[in-house]
Amino acid sequence: VQLQASGGGLVQSGGSLRLSCAARGFNVEDHTVAWFRQAPGKEREGVSCISRRTRRTYYAESVSGRFTISKDIAKNTVYLQINDLEPEDTAVYYCAADLGSPPRVSFSVSWSSESWYDYWGQGTLVTVSS
């Protein structure tokens, strides 16, 4: 099982990026995948999540309206489209998957609890200049 995050870079405030999370060893259609981020000096936080099969999407309040999560089944990849970037979005972005059987993520409790996710990508750095 492997998650490969990519697409980060240096971008000016107001710009856009699309992050990719390519999955190997499992199907993204059958498992919940989330994006987290960790800014310098801060704890890692959940940014967005797309549920298995139903494809319901969830967002942190701080990014709602600017971030869009989606998945391409043919490419077995989950994307995070980030628009109107702000310097506060500077962070390492990680994708993570819940491969538990039965699934661990409890959407009625909190999709953003790190303990639900057992596989993590290596992270991709997003730097936003003002």
Secondary structure, DSSP 8 states (H G I E B T S, - for coil): -EEEEE--EEEETT--EEEEEEEESS-GGGSEEEEEEE-TTS--EEEEEE-TTT--EEE-TTTBTTEEEEEETTTTEEEEEE-S--GGG-EEEEEEEE--SS----TTT-TT-GGG--EE---EEEEEE-
